[in-house]
Protein backbone atom coordinates (compact mmCIF):
# COMPACT_ATOMS: atom_id res chain seq x y z
CA UNK A 1 0.00 0.00 0.00
CA UNK A 2 1.23 3.49 -0.77
CA UNK A 3 2.58 5.25 2.32
CA UNK A 4 0.40 8.37 2.06
CA UNK A 5 -2.76 6.29 1.92
CA UNK A 6 -1.56 4.13 4.82
CA UNK A 7 -0.95 7.28 6.86
CA UNK A 8 -4.41 8.66 6.03
CA UNK A 9 -6.07 5.34 6.89
CA UNK A 10 -4.32 5.19 10.27
CA UNK A 11 -5.57 8.73 10.88
CA UNK A 12 -9.12 7.70 9.99
CA UNK A 13 -8.96 4.74 12.39
CA UNK A 14 -7.61 6.91 15.21
CA UNK A 15 -10.26 9.58 14.64
CA UNK A 16 -12.98 6.95 14.62
CA UNK A 17 -11.83 5.78 18.06
CA UNK A 18 -11.79 9.39 19.28
CA UNK A 19 -15.31 10.02 17.94
CA UNK A 20 -16.63 6.84 19.55
CA UNK A 21 -15.20 7.84 22.94
CA UNK A 22 -16.69 11.33 22.67
CA UNK A 23 -20.10 9.91 21.72
CA UNK A 24 -19.93 7.50 24.67
CA UNK A 25 -19.04 10.39 27.00
CA UNK A 26 -21.91 12.49 25.68
CA UNK A 27 -24.36 9.62 26.11
CA UNK A 28 -23.31 9.22 29.76
CA UNK A 29 -23.28 12.89 30.74
CA UNK A 30 -26.17 12.29 33.19
CA UNK A 31 -24.95 8.92 34.54
CA UNK A 32 -24.03 9.15 38.23
CA UNK A 33 -20.35 8.39 38.86
CA UNK A 34 -19.42 7.99 35.19
CA UNK A 35 -15.77 8.81 34.39
CA UNK A 36 -15.07 10.24 30.95
CA UNK A 37 -12.72 8.62 28.46
CA UNK A 38 -10.09 10.65 26.65
CA UNK A 39 -8.34 9.46 23.50
CA UNK A 40 -4.86 10.77 22.77
CA UNK A 41 -3.49 10.52 19.25
CA UNK A 42 0.25 10.24 18.79
CA UNK A 43 2.61 9.82 15.87
CA UNK A 44 3.89 6.40 14.94
CA UNK A 45 7.17 5.53 13.23
CA UNK A 46 7.84 5.50 10.34
CA UNK A 47 4.51 7.24 9.65
CA UNK A 48 0.89 7.28 10.69
CA UNK A 49 -0.82 7.73 14.02
CA UNK A 50 -2.13 5.60 16.85
CA UNK A 51 -4.92 6.28 19.35
CA UNK A 52 -4.84 5.42 23.06
CA UNK A 53 -7.92 5.63 25.30
CA UNK A 54 -7.64 6.48 28.99
CA UNK A 55 -10.24 6.98 31.70
CA UNK A 56 -10.05 10.40 33.38
CA UNK A 57 -10.49 9.78 37.12
CA UNK A 58 -11.12 13.34 38.25
CA UNK A 59 -14.16 13.44 40.52
CA UNK A 60 -17.46 14.76 39.25
CA UNK A 61 -19.46 17.36 41.18
CA UNK A 62 -21.13 16.24 44.41
CA UNK A 63 -24.85 16.97 44.50
CA UNK A 64 -27.25 16.37 47.39
CA UNK A 65 -30.08 13.99 46.44
CA UNK A 66 -33.01 12.53 48.31
CA UNK A 67 -32.78 8.76 48.86
CA UNK A 68 -35.70 6.33 48.85
CA UNK A 69 -35.73 6.47 52.68
CA UNK A 70 -36.15 10.27 52.62
CA UNK A 71 -32.60 11.16 53.69
CA UNK A 72 -30.28 13.57 51.89
CA UNK A 73 -27.18 11.95 50.47
CA UNK A 74 -24.25 13.39 48.48
CA UNK A 75 -24.03 11.74 45.04
CA UNK A 76 -21.09 12.11 42.65
CA UNK A 77 -22.23 13.03 39.15
CA UNK A 78 -20.44 12.41 35.85
CA UNK A 79 -17.21 14.33 35.20
CA UNK A 80 -18.16 14.86 31.51
CA UNK A 81 -18.38 18.47 30.34
CA UNK A 82 -20.45 19.05 27.20
CA UNK A 83 -18.52 22.28 26.65
CA UNK A 84 -15.47 20.07 25.97
CA UNK A 85 -17.15 17.22 24.13
CA UNK A 86 -19.02 19.19 21.46
CA UNK A 87 -15.99 21.16 20.18
CA UNK A 88 -13.94 17.92 20.23
CA UNK A 89 -16.59 16.24 18.08
CA UNK A 90 -16.56 19.12 15.59
CA UNK A 91 -12.76 19.04 15.33
CA UNK A 92 -12.71 15.27 14.92
CA UNK A 93 -15.24 15.59 12.11
CA UNK A 94 -13.05 18.09 10.22
CA UNK A 95 -9.89 16.00 10.76
CA UNK A 96 -11.76 12.93 9.52
CA UNK A 97 -12.86 14.80 6.40
CA UNK A 98 -9.29 15.91 5.69
CA UNK A 99 -7.92 12.36 5.96
CA UNK A 100 -10.77 11.02 3.85
CA UNK A 101 -10.03 13.60 1.15
CA UNK A 102 -6.46 12.28 0.97
CA UNK A 103 -7.77 8.78 0.24
CA UNK A 104 -10.26 10.13 -2.34
CA UNK A 105 -7.55 12.10 -4.18
CA UNK A 106 -5.33 9.02 -4.26
CA UNK A 107 -8.22 7.01 -5.73
CA UNK A 108 -8.80 9.64 -8.42
CA UNK A 109 -5.10 9.76 -9.30
CA UNK A 110 -4.92 5.97 -9.55
CA UNK A 111 -8.02 5.95 -11.75
CA UNK A 112 -6.48 8.56 -14.06
CA UNK A 113 -3.26 6.56 -14.25
CA UNK A 114 -5.15 3.41 -15.18
CA UNK A 115 -7.11 5.35 -17.84
CA UNK A 116 -3.85 6.62 -19.35
CA UNK A 117 -2.25 3.16 -19.30
CA UNK A 118 -5.40 1.44 -20.64
N, C-alpha and C positions, 0 to 999 in steps of 0.2 A: 504494500500500500504506500502511496506517496506520502511523504512526511508531513506536508502541510495539511492534508486531509486527516491524517492520524491525529495531529495536534488539535484540529477543530473538533473531531469526534470525541477526544478525551475531554475537551472543554464542554461539549454538549452533555456528556455523561455527568460531569461534576456539577454543572448547573442544574441538571435534573434532580440530583440528590439534594442540592441546596433549596430548590423550589419545593420539593416534597417535605423537607424539614420545616420550612416556613409555613406551608399549608397545614401541617400537623400542629404546629404551635398556634396558629390562628384558630383552628378548630377547638383547641383546648384552653382558650383564653379564660373561660369561665369555670374550668375544672379545678376544684379545691386541691391545693398541694402540688399541682402539675409544675414540673421544671422544664423550661424551654430547652430546645436543642439548637445548637449553633453549628454550622458547617463552615469549616475553613478550607479554602482552596489554595494549594501551593504548587509551585513549579516542580516538574519532574524531569530528570535527566534521561536521555539527551534532549527531549522536548515533550511538551504536553503538560497536563495538570492532573492533580489528584485531589479528591475531596475527603475530608475527615470530619465525622460528626462527633460532637461532644455535648454532654448534658451540662447546662449552666446551673450550678447548685446554690446560687444566691437565693435568699429567702424571699418569698412573696409577701405582700402586705398582710398584717394581722387585722382581722375584722371581727368585732363581736357579733355572735349569732345566737339566736334562741335555740336551745336543744328541744328534743321531744318531751323532756321532763319539765320544761319551763325555765331552765336555768340559762344564764348567759355564759357563753364559752367563746374563747378566742380561737378563730379558725384561720389558718394560713391559706391565702388565695394563690392563684397562679402567678409566676413571675414573668409572664409574657406581657410585653408592651406592644399594642397595635401600632403605636407611633414609630416603632422600629421595624415591625414586620411588613407593613404595607410598602414603605420605600424600598426595603430589601427585595420584595417581590417585583416591584417595577424595574429595579436595576437588573435583577436576574433575567427578566423577560427581554430586556434590551441586549444583554450580553449573549443570551441564547440566540436571538435574531442575528447578531453579528457573526457568531460561529456558524450558524446555519447558512448564512449568505456565502461564507467561504466554501462550504461543501457544494452549494448550488453553482457557484462560479466554476469550480473545478469540473463539475458535471457538464456544464456548457462547453468548457474548453475541450474536454475529452470528446464530446459529441462533434464539435467542429473539426477536431483532428481526424476523427474517424470518417467524417464526410469528405475531407480533403484526400485522405488515403484511399477511400473507396471509390 
